[in-house]
Amino acid sequence: MVVVVPERGKDVAGSPAAGTAGSLALVIPKDGKRAPVVLQTPGGVGNSKLSLDAIDYGQAGGNLGLSGRAPPGAEVRVYLDNKFIGRATADEKGIWQLNPGFEIPEGLYKMRVDRVDPAGKVTARVALPFSRAKPVSDLAEGTVVFVQPGNSLWRLARRSYGEGLRYTEIYEANKDQIRNPDLIYPGQVFVLPKVN
């Protein structure tokens, strides 16, 4: 189990928070064959109608695992760029888990999770951008950044280099992952180039 308790006045990502920020708690299976299960988010336990709470690449980046919430017994179907990748059923606690069982190539995708009734009709939907990044290894501390909600290249450059105008350096070093410098997504991992 991992519990992230934010510092006073900050959220779990370390950004300044307005008011009291909650904690994040999740269970990470030891076998590495299932996705982590989120027990608590800073805003509560999420939407019980349908949610996608965790996306895990696995140890080497090849064992994608997904988990979320839906009413107990509900069937969920998961799509990547409108291609079906698997289905799962929520357990008695309302938690569903899915391991598609195949490698997803690097790139930016649209992930969609549909809750369906017994007749197959969609009753709830969650859609979000999904970036499958190259596994990062053997990098010195401080040379990578994990994109968090609310980040922009400008903010990352200002925090890393002291000037927002230097966002172009981050863009140039990561342009294989960034189609539009105005659009970066939570979960992306960027290399921060060394500066003089």
C-alpha positions in Angstrom: 0.0 0.0 0.0 1.2 3.5 -0.9 -0.1 6.6 0.8 0.8 10.1 -0.4 0.2 12.8 2.2 0.8 16.3 0.9 2.8 18.9 2.7 0.8 21.6 4.4 -0.5 24.1 1.8 0.3 21.8 -1.2 -1.5 19.1 -3.2 -0.2 15.6 -3.8 1.7 16.8 -6.9 3.5 19.4 -4.7 1.7 22.4 -6.2 0.2 25.1 -4.0 -3.3 24.1 -2.9 -6.2 26.3 -2.0 -7.5 25.0 1.3 -6.8 21.6 2.8 -5.6 19.0 0.3 -6.5 15.3 0.7 -4.3 12.3 0.6 -3.9 9.6 -2.1 -3.9 5.9 -1.1 -3.5 3.0 -3.5 -2.7 -0.7 -3.3 0.1 -2.0 -5.6 -0.1 -5.8 -6.2 3.2 -7.5 -5.5 2.8 -9.9 -8.4 2.9 -7.1 -11.0 0.2 -8.8 -13.0 -2.7 -6.5 -12.0 -3.1 -2.8 -12.0 -2.9 -0.7 -8.8 -6.2 -0.1 -7.1 -6.9 3.5 -5.9 -8.5 3.4 -2.4 -8.7 7.2 -1.9 -8.1 10.3 -4.0 -7.6 13.8 -2.7 -11.2 14.5 -3.7 -12.7 11.3 -2.3 -13.2 7.9 -3.8 -14.3 9.0 -7.3 -17.4 8.6 -9.3 -19.2 5.3 -8.4 -21.0 5.4 -11.8 -17.8 5.0 -13.8 -14.2 5.9 -13.4 -10.7 5.1 -14.6 -8.5 5.5 -11.6 -5.2 4.0 -12.4 -3.1 3.2 -15.5 0.1 1.2 -14.8 2.8 0.4 -17.3 4.3 -2.4 -15.2 7.9 -2.9 -14.3 9.3 -2.8 -17.9 6.6 -0.8 -19.5 5.1 -3.8 -21.3 2.4 -5.0 -19.0 -0.4 -2.4 -19.1 -2.9 -2.5 -16.3 -6.0 -0.5 -15.8 -8.4 -0.2 -12.8 -11.4 2.0 -11.9 -14.8 2.0 -10.3 -18.3 1.0 -11.5 -21.4 -0.3 -9.8 -20.9 -3.9 -8.5 -21.4 -6.4 -11.3 -21.3 -3.8 -14.1 -19.5 -4.6 -17.3 -17.0 -2.1 -18.6 -15.4 -2.2 -22.1 -12.1 -0.4 -22.8 -11.1 1.1 -26.2 -7.9 2.7 -27.5 -8.4 5.0 -30.5 -11.9 3.3 -30.8 -10.3 -0.2 -31.0 -11.6 -2.7 -28.4 -8.8 -3.8 -26.0 -10.8 -5.7 -23.3 -13.6 -6.0 -20.9 -13.9 -6.3 -17.1 -16.6 -6.7 -14.5 -16.7 -4.7 -11.3 -16.4 -6.8 -8.2 -18.6 -6.6 -5.1 -16.7 -3.5 -4.0 -17.3 -1.8 -7.3 -13.7 -2.1 -8.5 -12.8 -3.3 -12.0 -9.4 -4.3 -13.3 -8.1 -5.1 -16.8 -4.8 -6.3 -18.3 -5.2 -6.3 -22.1 -2.2 -8.7 -22.4 -0.4 -7.1 -25.3 2.2 -4.4 -25.9 0.9 -1.0 -26.8 3.3 1.0 -29.1 4.6 4.3 -28.0 2.3 7.2 -29.0 -0.6 9.4 -28.0 -4.0 7.8 -28.0 -7.6 8.4 -26.9 -8.6 5.9 -24.2 -12.3 5.3 -23.7 -14.1 3.3 -21.0 -17.8 2.4 -21.5 -20.1 0.9 -18.9 -22.7 -1.2 -20.7 -26.0 -2.7 -19.6 -26.8 -6.4 -20.2 -28.1 -5.5 -23.7 -24.7 -3.9 -24.6 -26.1 -0.3 -24.5 -23.6 2.3 -23.2 -24.9 3.8 -19.9 -21.8 5.8 -18.9 -18.5 6.8 -20.6 -15.1 8.2 -19.6 -12.7 9.3 -22.3 -9.2 10.8 -21.9 -5.9 11.3 -23.7 -3.4 8.5 -23.1 0.3 8.7 -23.8 2.3 5.5 -24.0 5.8 6.9 -23.4 9.1 5.1 -23.9 10.3 3.5 -20.6 12.8 5.9 -19.0 16.0 4.4 -17.5 19.5 5.3 -16.5 18.9 9.0 -16.2 20.5 11.1 -13.5 18.3 12.7 -10.9 16.6 15.9 -12.0 16.8 15.2 -15.7 13.2 14.0 -16.2 9.9 15.5 -15.3 6.5 13.7 -15.0 3.7 15.9 -16.3 1.1 16.6 -13.7 -2.4 18.1 -14.2 -2.1 21.8 -14.7 1.5 21.7 -16.1 2.5 23.5 -19.3 5.8 23.6 -21.0 6.1 27.3 -19.9 5.6 26.3 -16.2 8.0 23.4 -16.5 10.7 25.7 -18.0 10.1 28.4 -15.4 10.4 25.8 -12.6 13.4 24.0 -14.1 15.4 26.9 -15.8 14.0 30.0 -14.1 12.5 31.3 -17.4 9.3 30.3 -19.1 10.7 31.4 -22.5 13.0 28.4 -22.3 10.1 26.0 -22.9 11.4 25.6 -26.4 14.4 23.6 -25.0 12.1 21.1 -23.4 10.0 21.0 -26.6 13.0 20.3 -28.8 14.3 17.6 -26.5 10.9 15.8 -26.5 9.3 16.7 -29.8 8.8 13.0 -30.6 6.2 13.0 -27.8 4.8 16.5 -28.3 2.6 17.2 -31.3 1.6 20.7 -30.2 3.6 22.6 -27.6 0.3 24.0 -26.2 -1.0 20.5 -25.5 0.9 18.2 -23.0 -0.9 15.5 -21.0 -0.6 14.2 -17.4 1.5 11.1 -17.3 3.9 12.1 -20.0 7.6 11.9 -19.1 9.9 14.5 -20.5 13.7 14.7 -20.6 15.0 18.0 -19.3 18.1 18.9 -21.3 21.2 20.0 -19.5 21.8 23.8 -19.5 25.0 25.8 -19.1 
